[in-house]
Amino acid sequence: MRGKTARIQEINDRMSHSDFWGDQERARQVMDELRKLKSVATPLKELATSGDDLQVLMEFAEDDASGENLNELRSAAERLAVEVDKVELQTTMSRPEDASNAYVTVQAGEGGTDSADWAQMLMRMYARWAERRGFEVEEVDMSPAEEAGIRNATLLIKGDYVYGYLHGETGNHRLIRISPFDSAGRRHTSFAGVDVVPEVDDSFEIDINWEKDVREDKYRAGGAGGQKVNKTESAIRLTHIPTGVVAACQNERSQHQNRALARKMLTAKLYQIEMDKREAAVADRHDTKGKIGFGGQTVRNYVLYPDQFVKDVRSGAKVGNPGNVLDGDIDGMLEAYLRWTLSKQTAPVDELE
């Protein structure tokens, strides 16, 4: 807390200098940092103030025979509990990258057309979640499937702590429903894989040999056909040869812009892999995630038939209205996962084994 307070004061001092706004881009970055620091420091200050107020109310309640101060004490304690809950949730997002924007990639897995449709449903779910929170959503890459849905797509969601909230979505998501593509009306199980990585800037250090280790492929942007097909090869696909990590972009106006954004995405993915290795969370993010289907690492089940519910495999959180979840109401699931990670961090070692 002291470090954040000192940094806030340092930024405020810099802003008072006449040359602060000389570099508009750098000034914007500093202002973003200040906003994020205050989003952490302010709740902590308010929590400390509320704690002091509660102590005063306790003293009043002890000497008050009427019980009025006791009722006020109960109300204050309930409000404080809500504030503590919010601050506790904030502690799960303490890494530098947690405050970042995020790239969300959805890929269809086993299940044919049903899985392609499921992948598109998931992509819409994350876009709706972002819209509900007032975040900005950019479509970076999109590969439509042959009949319906998508083969894969990448969204860039911009907002404070987007990566912190969404990083737990990485893994396989399983849908069980009566298939709209089965004329016999049978139940189908579909899979789609989700990968979430932070958008990184110059403050995140990652060493990439762009000439030696990265292969660039150019292709025509657009959908399955018709007017949306681009006549020129403006889309860019970058492959990091040592790891096999791929980043693609086709939605910008020029090849140069697509290349720049694809490089940014590739840097973000490699940064995430490096962070996972350093934290020993996983040996390799992409190997651990495995295949997108039966036998893969499923993180959440969405059941539309015969029952109706959504259940997170890790936290155990379960809701009985999948329609709301698929329309972007996933905050409960996200927060349950974050609190689950907090409980795992504080649990005894033998409970984690």
C-alpha positions as CSV (number, residue, x, y, z in Angstrom):
1,M,0.0,0.0,0.0
2,R,2.8,2.4,0.9
3,G,4.5,1.7,-2.5
4,K,1.3,2.5,-4.4
5,T,0.7,5.7,-2.4
6,A,4.3,6.8,-3.1
7,R,3.8,6.1,-6.8
8,I,0.5,8.0,-6.9
9,Q,2.3,11.0,-5.3
10,E,5.2,10.7,-7.7
11,I,2.8,10.8,-10.7
12,N,0.9,13.7,-9.3
13,D,4.2,15.6,-8.9
14,R,5.1,14.8,-12.6
15,M,1.7,16.0,-13.8
16,S,2.4,19.4,-12.2
17,H,5.4,19.9,-14.5
18,S,4.7,22.1,-17.6
19,D,6.3,19.5,-20.0
20,F,4.2,16.6,-18.8
21,W,1.8,16.8,-21.8
22,G,4.6,17.3,-24.3
23,D,4.5,13.5,-25.1
24,Q,0.8,12.8,-25.5
25,E,1.2,9.0,-25.7
26,R,3.4,8.8,-22.7
27,A,1.1,11.1,-20.7
28,R,-1.8,8.8,-21.6
29,Q,0.1,5.7,-20.3
30,V,0.9,7.5,-17.1
31,M,-2.7,8.6,-16.6
32,D,-3.8,5.0,-17.1
33,E,-1.3,3.8,-14.5
34,L,-2.6,6.5,-12.1
35,R,-6.2,5.4,-12.6
36,K,-5.3,1.8,-11.9
37,L,-3.3,2.6,-8.8
38,K,-6.2,4.7,-7.4
39,S,-8.6,1.8,-8.1
40,V,-6.6,-0.2,-5.6
41,A,-5.5,2.4,-3.1
42,T,-8.9,4.2,-2.7
43,P,-10.9,1.1,-1.6
44,L,-8.1,0.3,1.0
45,K,-8.3,3.9,2.4
46,E,-12.1,3.7,2.5
47,L,-11.8,0.4,4.3
48,A,-9.5,1.8,6.9
49,T,-11.9,4.7,7.5
50,S,-14.9,2.4,7.8
51,G,-13.0,0.3,10.3
52,D,-12.3,3.4,12.5
53,D,-16.0,4.4,12.2
54,L,-17.1,1.0,13.3
55,Q,-14.8,1.2,16.4
56,V,-16.5,4.4,17.4
57,L,-20.0,2.9,16.9
58,M,-19.0,0.0,19.1
59,E,-18.1,2.3,21.9
60,F,-21.4,4.2,21.6
61,A,-23.3,1.0,21.5
62,E,-21.8,-0.2,24.8
63,D,-23.2,2.9,26.6
64,D,-26.5,3.1,24.8
65,A,-29.4,1.3,26.6
66,S,-31.9,2.2,23.9
67,G,-30.4,0.0,21.2
68,E,-30.4,2.6,18.5
69,N,-26.6,2.7,18.3
70,L,-26.6,-1.1,18.2
71,N,-28.9,-1.1,15.1
72,E,-26.6,1.4,13.4
73,L,-23.6,-0.7,14.4
74,R,-25.2,-3.8,12.7
75,S,-25.8,-1.8,9.5
76,A,-22.3,-0.4,9.5
77,A,-20.9,-3.9,10.0
78,E,-22.9,-5.2,7.0
79,R,-21.6,-2.4,4.8
80,L,-18.1,-3.1,6.0
81,A,-18.4,-6.8,5.2
82,V,-19.3,-5.8,1.6
83,E,-16.3,-3.5,1.3
84,V,-14.0,-6.2,2.7
85,D,-15.4,-8.7,0.2
86,K,-14.6,-6.3,-2.7
87,V,-11.0,-5.7,-1.4
88,E,-10.5,-9.4,-0.9
89,L,-11.5,-9.9,-4.5
90,Q,-9.0,-7.2,-5.6
91,T,-6.2,-9.0,-3.9
92,T,-6.6,-11.9,-6.4
93,M,-5.5,-9.5,-9.2
94,S,-2.2,-8.2,-7.8
95,R,0.1,-9.2,-10.7
96,P,1.1,-6.4,-13.1
97,E,-0.6,-8.0,-16.1
98,D,-3.9,-8.4,-14.2
99,A,-4.7,-4.7,-14.8
100,S,-4.3,-5.1,-18.6
101,N,-6.6,-5.4,-21.5
102,A,-7.0,-9.0,-22.8
103,Y,-7.0,-10.9,-26.0
104,V,-9.7,-13.6,-25.9
105,T,-9.4,-16.4,-28.5
106,V,-12.2,-19.0,-29.0
107,Q,-11.6,-22.1,-31.1
108,A,-14.1,-24.8,-32.0
109,G,-13.2,-28.3,-30.9
110,E,-14.7,-31.7,-31.2
111,G,-18.4,-31.7,-32.3
112,G,-18.5,-30.6,-35.9
113,T,-21.0,-27.9,-36.8
114,D,-22.3,-27.9,-33.2
115,S,-18.9,-27.0,-31.9
116,A,-18.5,-24.2,-34.5
117,D,-21.8,-22.8,-33.4
118,W,-20.8,-23.2,-29.7
119,A,-17.6,-21.3,-30.3
120,Q,-19.6,-18.4,-31.8
121,M,-22.0,-18.5,-28.8
122,L,-19.0,-18.2,-26.4
123,M,-17.5,-15.4,-28.4
124,R,-20.8,-13.5,-28.1
125,M,-20.9,-14.3,-24.4
126,Y,-17.6,-12.6,-23.8
127,A,-18.5,-9.6,-26.0
128,R,-21.8,-9.2,-24.1
129,W,-20.0,-9.4,-20.8
130,A,-17.6,-6.6,-22.0
131,E,-20.6,-4.5,-23.1
132,R,-22.3,-4.9,-19.8
133,R,-19.2,-3.5,-18.1
134,G,-18.8,-0.6,-20.5
135,F,-15.6,-2.1,-22.0
136,E,-14.5,-1.7,-25.6
137,V,-14.5,-4.7,-27.8
138,E,-12.4,-5.1,-31.1
139,E,-12.6,-8.1,-33.4
140,V,-9.0,-8.9,-34.3
141,D,-9.4,-12.1,-36.2
142,M,-12.3,-14.3,-37.4
143,S,-12.5,-17.6,-39.4
144,P,-16.1,-18.6,-40.2
145,A,-17.0,-22.3,-40.3
146,E,-18.4,-23.9,-43.4
147,E,-22.0,-24.4,-42.3
148,A,-22.5,-22.3,-39.2
149,G,-20.5,-20.7,-36.4
150,I,-16.8,-20.1,-36.4
151,R,-13.6,-22.1,-36.5
152,N,-11.8,-19.6,-34.4
153,A,-11.9,-15.9,-33.5
154,T,-10.0,-13.4,-31.4
155,L,-11.4,-10.4,-29.5
156,L,-9.4,-7.6,-27.9
157,I,-11.3,-6.4,-24.8
158,K,-10.2,-3.1,-23.4
159,G,-10.8,-2.0,-19.9
160,D,-9.3,-1.9,-16.4
161,Y,-8.5,-5.4,-15.0
162,V,-10.0,-7.3,-18.0
163,Y,-7.2,-9.8,-17.9
164,G,-7.5,-10.1,-14.1
165,Y,-11.1,-11.1,-14.4
166,L,-10.9,-13.3,-17.5
167,H,-7.6,-15.2,-17.2
168,G,-9.4,-18.1,-15.5
169,E,-11.5,-18.7,-18.6
170,T,-8.6,-20.4,-20.3
171,G,-9.4,-24.0,-21.0
172,N,-12.2,-26.1,-22.6
173,H,-15.8,-25.2,-22.3
174,R,-18.4,-28.0,-22.8
175,L,-21.9,-27.6,-24.1
176,I,-24.6,-30.3,-23.7
177,R,-27.9,-29.6,-25.6
178,I,-30.3,-30.9,-28.2
179,S,-28.5,-30.1,-31.5
180,P,-30.3,-27.7,-33.8
181,F,-28.3,-29.3,-36.6
182,D,-29.5,-32.8,-35.9
183,S,-32.7,-33.7,-37.8
184,A,-33.3,-36.5,-35.3
185,G,-33.3,-34.1,-32.4
186,R,-30.6,-36.0,-30.5
187,R,-28.5,-34.6,-27.6
188,H,-25.0,-33.6,-28.5
189,T,-21.9,-32.6,-26.6
190,S,-19.8,-29.9,-28.1
191,F,-16.4,-28.4,-27.1
192,A,-14.7,-25.0,-27.6
193,G,-11.4,-23.9,-26.3
194,V,-10.8,-20.5,-24.8
195,D,-7.4,-18.8,-24.4
196,V,-6.9,-15.5,-22.6
197,V,-3.7,-13.5,-22.7
198,P,-2.9,-9.9,-21.5
199,E,-2.3,-7.1,-23.9
200,V,1.3,-6.0,-23.2
201,D,3.1,-2.8,-23.7
202,D,6.8,-1.7,-23.5
203,S,6.8,-2.1,-19.7
204,F,6.6,-5.9,-20.2
205,E,9.9,-7.4,-21.2
206,I,10.0,-10.3,-23.6
207,D,12.9,-11.1,-26.0
208,I,11.8,-12.2,-29.5
209,N,14.1,-12.7,-32.5
210,W,11.6,-11.6,-35.2
211,E,13.9,-12.5,-38.1
212,K,15.1,-15.9,-37.0
213,D,12.3,-17.3,-34.8
214,V,9.1,-16.0,-36.4
215,R,7.6,-17.1,-39.7
216,E,5.2,-14.8,-41.4
217,D,2.4,-15.9,-43.7
218,K,0.2,-13.6,-45.8
219,Y,-3.3,-14.5,-46.8
220,R,-6.5,-12.9,-48.0
221,A,-8.8,-11.5,-45.4
222,G,-12.5,-12.0,-45.3
223,G,-15.3,-14.5,-44.7
224,A,-16.4,-17.6,-46.5
225,G,-17.1,-15.8,-49.7
226,G,-18.9,-13.0,-51.5
227,Q,-18.1,-9.4,-51.1
228,K,-16.3,-9.8,-47.8
229,V,-13.4,-11.6,-49.5
230,N,-10.3,-9.3,-49.8
231,K,-8.6,-9.3,-53.2
232,T,-5.2,-8.6,-51.7
233,E,-3.2,-10.6,-49.1
234,S,-3.5,-8.1,-46.3
235,A,-4.1,-10.6,-43.5
236,I,-1.0,-11.7,-41.5
237,R,-0.3,-14.9,-39.6
238,L,2.8,-15.1,-37.4
239,T,4.2,-18.4,-36.0
240,H,6.8,-18.5,-33.3
241,I,8.8,-21.5,-34.5
242,P,10.4,-22.5,-31.1
243,T,7.0,-22.8,-29.4
244,G,4.5,-23.1,-32.2
245,V,2.5,-20.2,-30.9
246,V,0.4,-18.5,-33.6
247,A,-1.1,-15.0,-33.8
248,A,-3.2,-13.8,-36.7
249,C,-4.9,-10.5,-37.6
250,Q,-7.0,-9.7,-40.7
251,N,-9.4,-6.9,-39.6
252,E,-7.2,-3.9,-40.0
253,R,-7.2,-1.9,-43.2
254,S,-3.6,-2.6,-44.3
255,Q,-1.1,-5.3,-44.2
256,H,1.2,-3.1,-42.1
257,Q,-1.5,-2.6,-39.5
258,N,-2.4,-6.3,-39.4
259,R,1.3,-7.1,-39.0
260,A,1.7,-4.6,-36.1
261,L,-1.3,-6.0,-34.2
262,A,-0.3,-9.6,-34.9
263,R,3.2,-8.9,-33.4
264,K,1.6,-7.4,-30.4
265,M,-0.6,-10.5,-29.9
266,L,2.3,-12.8,-30.3
267,T,4.3,-10.9,-27.8
268,A,1.4,-11.1,-25.4
269,K,1.1,-14.9,-25.8
270,L,4.8,-15.5,-25.3
271,Y,4.8,-13.2,-22.3
272,Q,2.0,-15.3,-20.8
273,I,3.8,-18.5,-21.3
274,E,6.9,-17.1,-19.7
275,M,4.9,-15.9,-16.7
276,D,3.3,-19.3,-16.3
277,K,6.7,-20.9,-16.3
278,R,8.1,-18.5,-13.8
279,E,5.2,-19.0,-11.5
280,A,5.3,-22.8,-12.0
281,A,1.6,-22.6,-12.6
282,V,1.9,-24.9,-15.6
283,A,4.9,-26.3,-17.5
284,D,3.5,-25.1,-20.8
285,R,0.2,-23.4,-21.2
286,H,-0.6,-24.9,-24.6
287,D,0.5,-28.4,-23.8
288,T,-1.5,-28.4,-20.6
289,K,-4.7,-27.2,-22.3
290,G,-4.4,-30.2,-24.6
291,K,-7.0,-31.2,-27.1
292,I,-10.4,-29.4,-27.3
293,G,-12.7,-32.4,-26.6
294,F,-13.2,-35.5,-24.5
295,G,-10.1,-36.0,-22.4
296,G,-9.1,-32.4,-22.5
297,Q,-9.0,-29.9,-19.5
298,T,-12.6,-28.8,-19.2
299,V,-13.1,-25.8,-16.9
300,R,-16.9,-25.3,-17.2
301,N,-20.0,-27.2,-18.3
302,Y,-23.0,-25.6,-19.9
303,V,-26.0,-27.9,-19.8
304,L,-29.2,-27.0,-21.7
305,Y,-30.8,-30.5,-21.7
306,P,-32.2,-32.4,-19.9
307,D,-31.4,-30.1,-17.0
308,Q,-30.5,-26.5,-17.3
309,F,-27.4,-25.2,-15.4
310,V,-23.9,-23.9,-15.8
311,K,-21.2,-25.3,-13.4
312,D,-17.6,-24.4,-13.1
313,V,-15.5,-27.5,-12.6
314,R,-12.9,-25.9,-10.4
315,S,-14.7,-23.6,-8.0
316,G,-17.9,-25.6,-8.0
317,A,-20.0,-22.5,-8.7
318,K,-23.3,-23.4,-10.2
319,V,-26.2,-21.3,-11.6
320,G,-29.6,-22.5,-12.9
321,N,-30.1,-20.1,-15.7
322,P,-27.7,-20.7,-18.6
323,G,-29.5,-18.2,-20.8
324,N,-28.4,-15.3,-18.6
325,V,-24.8,-16.7,-18.5
326,L,-24.7,-17.0,-22.3
327,D,-26.0,-13.4,-22.6
328,G,-22.9,-12.2,-20.7
329,D,-23.9,-12.5,-17.1
330,I,-20.8,-14.3,-16.0
331,D,-19.5,-12.0,-13.1
332,G,-20.7,-14.6,-10.5
333,M,-18.7,-17.3,-12.3
334,L,-15.6,-15.1,-12.6
335,E,-15.6,-14.0,-9.0
336,A,-16.2,-17.5,-7.7
337,Y,-13.1,-18.7,-9.6
338,L,-11.0,-15.8,-8.3
339,R,-12.1,-16.6,-4.7
340,W,-11.4,-20.2,-5.3
341,T,-7.8,-19.3,-6.3
342,L,-7.5,-17.3,-3.2
343,S,-8.6,-20.2,-1.0
344,K,-6.1,-22.5,-2.8
345,Q,-3.3,-20.0,-2.1
346,T,-4.1,-20.0,1.6
347,A,-4.9,-23.7,2.0
348,P,-2.4,-26.1,3.7
349,V,0.0,-27.9,1.4
350,D,-1.7,-31.3,2.0
351,E,-5.0,-29.9,0.8
352,L,-3.5,-28.9,-2.5
353,E,-2.1,-32.3,-3.3
